[in-house]
Amino acid sequence: MALWPPLNSGMLVRTGHTVLTWGITLVLFLHDTGEPDTAPPRAHPITQLRQWEEQGELLLPLTFLLLVLSSLLLYLAVSLMDPGYVTTQPQPQGEPKEEQTAMVPQAIPLRRCRHCLVLQPLRARHCRDCRRCVRRYDHHCPWMENCVGERNHPLFVAYLALQLVVLLWGLCLAWSGLQFFQPWGLWLRSTGLLFTTFLLLSFFALVVGLLLASHLYLVARNTTTWEFISSHRIAYLRQRTSNPFDRGPTRNLAHFFCGWPSGPWETLWAEEEEEGSSQVV
């Protein structure tokens, strides 16, 4: 019998993220060149964090460390929480409830998922990786090893914003310790690790910045990544010329981050359908 439980992909991804986060943080905090003792005190490159530590100015280093820890905790919260799974409780006689069918226009009936056999509300989708249907499905994030859905999408956007702040600050700190006017061999020994950290931070900052911008744009339009990419294949969007859930950027952002105004998506779809019918008349 195995002494250790098998490692799943989620555990490996989260462990890798944690190790990488603290590894980069340690490089920024502890980087030193190892120059000979004959060198002047400030002749070798050190990061601003190291300078602040030596000068006894601990407020900014502690603030940076707190931001790193907060971003890591937020990452774990988003990756481990329920993204909004559709309940697996069967409905009586295999039919939708009366109040559900009253809210949904007959053109868009509730459909049963062919994989997990639950009745899917509007904007829900089955995730093959999680093997569950997720409400207001956005996408399955491989870096989180979890779906981004109705429950954790606001926290996911908050995590991206906080992570971008940490990455940009770390990028400035890494740049502050780089000096390029040195012999190649000496530069490689003194700042090679810091330069590698700088490249990693640049890449991650670019990716996170693009993700944050795209998600804020989609949130302001009250749409999801899945709906934006596959609108031509989704029944409740295919027959509409515009997004039936869009109520303007202000109300969309208020609903996304504060849950106001609240209500099922079927009701919003029906209101949009009624408004469209009245305009035609």
C-alpha positions as CSV (number, residue, x, y, z in Angstrom):
1,M,0.0,0.0,0.0
2,A,1.3,3.5,-0.9
3,L,2.5,5.6,2.0
4,W,1.7,8.9,0.2
5,P,-1.5,9.8,-1.6
6,P,-1.1,10.3,-5.4
7,L,-0.3,13.8,-6.3
8,N,-2.9,15.4,-8.6
9,S,-2.3,18.1,-11.2
10,G,-4.0,20.7,-9.0
11,M,-1.6,20.1,-6.1
12,L,1.4,20.2,-8.4
13,V,0.3,23.5,-10.1
14,R,-0.4,25.2,-6.7
15,T,2.9,24.0,-5.3
16,G,4.8,25.2,-8.3
17,H,3.1,28.6,-8.1
18,T,4.0,28.9,-4.4
19,V,7.6,27.8,-4.8
20,L,8.1,30.2,-7.8
21,T,6.5,33.1,-5.9
22,W,8.7,32.7,-2.8
23,G,11.7,32.0,-4.9
24,I,11.5,35.2,-6.8
25,T,10.7,37.1,-3.6
26,L,13.9,35.7,-2.0
27,V,16.0,36.7,-4.9
28,L,14.7,40.3,-4.6
29,F,15.3,40.4,-0.9
30,L,18.6,38.6,-0.7
31,H,20.4,39.4,-3.9
32,D,24.0,40.2,-3.6
33,T,26.9,40.0,-6.0
34,G,29.6,38.4,-4.0
35,E,32.2,40.9,-5.2
36,P,35.6,41.0,-3.5
37,D,35.9,42.7,-0.2
38,T,38.1,45.3,-1.8
39,A,35.2,46.8,-3.7
40,P,33.7,50.0,-2.4
41,P,30.5,49.5,-0.3
42,R,28.2,50.6,-3.2
43,A,30.2,49.5,-6.1
44,H,28.2,46.3,-6.5
45,P,24.6,46.2,-7.6
46,I,22.0,45.5,-5.0
47,T,18.2,45.9,-5.2
48,Q,16.3,48.6,-3.4
49,L,14.9,46.1,-1.0
50,R,18.4,45.2,0.2
51,Q,19.2,48.9,0.5
52,W,16.1,49.6,2.6
53,E,17.0,46.6,4.8
54,E,20.5,47.9,5.4
55,Q,19.3,51.4,6.1
56,G,16.7,50.1,8.6
57,E,13.7,51.3,6.5
58,L,11.4,48.3,6.9
59,L,8.1,49.8,6.0
60,L,8.3,49.3,2.2
61,P,9.9,45.8,2.4
62,L,7.2,44.7,4.8
63,T,4.5,46.2,2.6
64,F,6.0,44.4,-0.4
65,L,6.1,41.1,1.5
66,L,2.5,41.6,2.7
67,L,1.4,42.2,-0.9
68,V,3.1,39.0,-2.0
69,L,1.5,37.0,0.8
70,S,-1.9,38.5,0.0
71,S,-1.6,37.6,-3.7
72,L,-0.6,34.1,-2.8
73,L,-3.5,33.6,-0.4
74,L,-5.9,35.1,-2.9
75,Y,-4.6,32.7,-5.6
76,L,-5.2,29.7,-3.3
77,A,-8.7,30.9,-2.4
78,V,-9.7,31.3,-6.1
79,S,-8.1,27.9,-7.0
80,L,-9.7,25.9,-4.2
81,M,-13.2,27.4,-3.9
82,D,-16.4,26.3,-5.6
83,P,-16.6,28.3,-8.8
84,G,-20.4,27.9,-8.8
85,Y,-21.2,24.3,-9.6
86,V,-24.8,23.5,-10.7
87,T,-26.5,21.4,-8.1
88,T,-26.6,17.7,-8.9
89,Q,-29.9,17.1,-7.1
90,P,-32.4,15.6,-9.5
91,Q,-35.6,17.4,-10.2
92,P,-38.9,15.5,-9.6
93,Q,-40.0,13.4,-12.6
94,G,-37.0,14.8,-14.6
95,E,-38.8,18.0,-15.4
96,P,-37.9,21.7,-14.6
97,K,-39.7,23.4,-11.8
98,E,-42.7,25.5,-12.6
99,E,-41.1,28.8,-11.5
100,Q,-38.1,28.0,-13.6
101,T,-40.1,27.4,-16.8
102,A,-42.1,30.6,-16.1
103,M,-39.0,32.7,-16.1
104,V,-37.5,31.2,-19.3
105,P,-39.0,32.0,-22.7
106,Q,-40.1,28.9,-24.6
107,A,-37.5,29.7,-27.3
108,I,-34.8,29.0,-24.8
109,P,-35.9,26.0,-22.6
110,L,-33.7,24.7,-19.9
111,R,-31.6,21.8,-21.3
112,R,-30.2,18.8,-19.5
113,C,-26.5,18.3,-19.6
114,R,-25.6,15.1,-21.4
115,H,-22.6,14.5,-19.2
116,C,-23.7,15.1,-15.6
117,L,-27.5,15.1,-16.3
118,V,-28.4,18.3,-14.4
119,L,-30.6,21.0,-15.7
120,Q,-28.4,23.8,-16.9
121,P,-29.5,27.4,-16.2
122,L,-28.6,30.1,-18.7
123,R,-24.9,30.9,-19.0
124,A,-23.9,27.5,-17.5
125,R,-21.5,25.1,-19.2
126,H,-20.1,21.7,-18.5
127,C,-16.4,21.7,-17.8
128,R,-14.7,18.5,-19.0
129,D,-11.7,19.1,-16.7
130,C,-13.8,19.6,-13.5
131,R,-16.5,17.2,-14.8
132,R,-19.2,19.5,-13.4
133,C,-21.5,22.2,-14.8
134,V,-20.5,25.7,-13.7
135,R,-22.8,28.7,-13.4
136,R,-21.8,31.7,-15.6
137,Y,-18.9,29.7,-16.9
138,D,-16.0,31.9,-18.0
139,H,-13.1,29.4,-18.6
140,H,-11.1,26.7,-17.0
141,C,-7.8,28.2,-15.8
142,P,-4.9,25.7,-16.1
143,W,-2.7,27.9,-13.8
144,M,-5.5,27.7,-11.1
145,E,-6.4,24.2,-12.0
146,N,-10.0,25.3,-11.4
147,C,-12.9,26.8,-13.3
148,V,-13.6,30.5,-13.2
149,G,-17.3,30.9,-12.7
150,E,-20.1,32.8,-11.0
151,R,-18.7,32.5,-7.5
152,N,-15.0,33.0,-7.9
153,H,-14.8,35.3,-11.0
154,P,-14.8,38.6,-8.9
155,L,-12.0,37.2,-6.8
156,F,-10.2,36.1,-9.9
157,V,-10.2,39.7,-11.2
158,A,-9.1,41.0,-7.8
159,Y,-6.3,38.5,-7.8
160,L,-5.1,39.6,-11.3
161,A,-5.1,43.2,-10.2
162,L,-3.2,42.5,-7.0
163,Q,-0.8,40.2,-8.8
164,L,-0.1,42.9,-11.4
165,V,0.8,45.4,-8.7
166,V,3.2,42.9,-7.1
167,L,4.8,42.0,-10.5
168,L,5.3,45.6,-11.6
169,W,6.8,46.5,-8.2
170,G,9.0,43.4,-8.4
171,L,10.0,44.4,-11.9
172,C,11.2,47.8,-10.7
173,L,13.1,46.2,-7.8
174,A,14.9,43.8,-10.1
175,W,15.8,46.6,-12.5
176,S,17.2,48.6,-9.7
177,G,19.8,46.0,-9.0
178,L,21.0,45.5,-12.6
179,Q,24.2,47.1,-13.9
180,F,25.2,46.4,-17.5
181,F,28.6,48.3,-17.6
182,Q,30.7,45.3,-16.4
183,P,32.8,42.6,-18.0
184,W,30.6,39.8,-19.3
185,G,31.9,37.1,-17.0
186,L,31.7,39.4,-13.9
187,W,28.2,40.6,-14.9
188,L,27.0,37.0,-15.4
189,R,28.3,35.9,-12.0
190,S,27.0,39.0,-10.2
191,T,23.6,39.6,-11.8
192,G,22.7,36.6,-13.9
193,L,20.1,35.3,-11.4
194,L,18.6,38.7,-11.0
195,F,18.4,39.3,-14.7
196,T,16.7,35.9,-15.1
197,T,14.2,37.0,-12.4
198,F,13.7,40.3,-14.3
199,L,12.8,38.4,-17.5
200,L,10.4,36.1,-15.7
201,L,8.7,39.1,-14.0
202,S,8.5,40.9,-17.4
203,F,6.8,37.9,-19.0
204,F,4.4,37.3,-16.1
205,A,3.5,41.1,-15.9
206,L,2.7,41.1,-19.6
207,V,0.5,38.1,-19.4
208,V,-1.3,39.2,-16.2
209,G,-1.8,42.7,-17.6
210,L,-3.4,41.4,-20.8
211,L,-5.6,39.0,-18.8
212,L,-6.8,41.8,-16.5
213,A,-7.5,44.2,-19.3
214,S,-9.5,41.5,-21.2
215,H,-11.5,40.5,-18.2
216,L,-12.4,44.1,-17.2
217,Y,-13.6,44.6,-20.8
218,L,-15.7,41.5,-20.7
219,V,-17.1,42.4,-17.2
220,A,-18.0,45.9,-18.4
221,R,-20.0,44.2,-21.2
222,N,-21.5,41.5,-18.9
223,T,-20.2,38.7,-21.0
224,T,-17.8,35.9,-20.4
225,T,-14.8,34.5,-22.2
226,W,-16.7,31.5,-23.3
227,E,-19.7,33.6,-24.6
228,F,-17.3,36.1,-26.3
229,I,-15.5,33.4,-28.2
230,S,-18.4,31.0,-28.9
231,S,-21.4,33.3,-29.3
232,H,-22.1,31.8,-32.7
233,R,-22.6,28.3,-31.1
234,I,-24.7,29.3,-28.0
235,A,-28.4,29.1,-28.5
236,Y,-29.4,32.1,-26.3
237,L,-26.9,34.4,-28.1
238,R,-26.9,33.0,-31.6
239,Q,-30.4,34.4,-32.3
240,R,-29.7,37.8,-30.8
241,T,-27.9,40.7,-32.5
242,S,-26.7,42.1,-29.1
243,N,-25.8,40.8,-25.7
244,P,-29.1,40.3,-23.8
245,F,-27.4,40.6,-20.4
246,D,-25.7,43.9,-21.0
247,R,-27.2,46.7,-18.9
248,G,-24.4,49.3,-19.4
249,P,-20.9,49.4,-17.9
250,T,-21.9,50.9,-14.6
251,R,-24.7,48.4,-13.8
252,N,-22.6,45.5,-15.2
253,L,-19.7,46.4,-12.9
254,A,-22.0,46.9,-9.9
255,H,-23.7,43.5,-10.5
256,F,-20.3,41.8,-11.0
257,F,-18.5,43.1,-7.9
258,C,-21.4,43.9,-5.6
259,G,-24.2,41.6,-6.8
260,W,-26.5,44.5,-7.6
261,P,-29.0,44.4,-9.2
262,S,-29.5,40.7,-8.4
263,G,-31.7,38.2,-10.1
264,P,-31.4,35.1,-12.3
265,W,-30.0,35.4,-15.8
266,E,-33.3,34.0,-17.2
267,T,-35.1,37.0,-15.9
268,L,-32.7,39.4,-17.5
269,W,-33.0,37.5,-20.8
270,A,-36.8,37.6,-20.6
271,E,-36.7,41.4,-19.9
272,E,-34.5,42.0,-22.9
273,E,-36.8,39.8,-25.0
274,E,-39.8,41.9,-23.9
275,E,-38.1,45.1,-24.6
276,G,-37.1,44.0,-28.1
277,S,-40.7,42.9,-28.8
278,S,-42.1,46.2,-27.6
279,Q,-39.7,48.2,-29.8
280,V,-40.8,46.1,-32.8
281,V,-44.4,46.9,-32.1
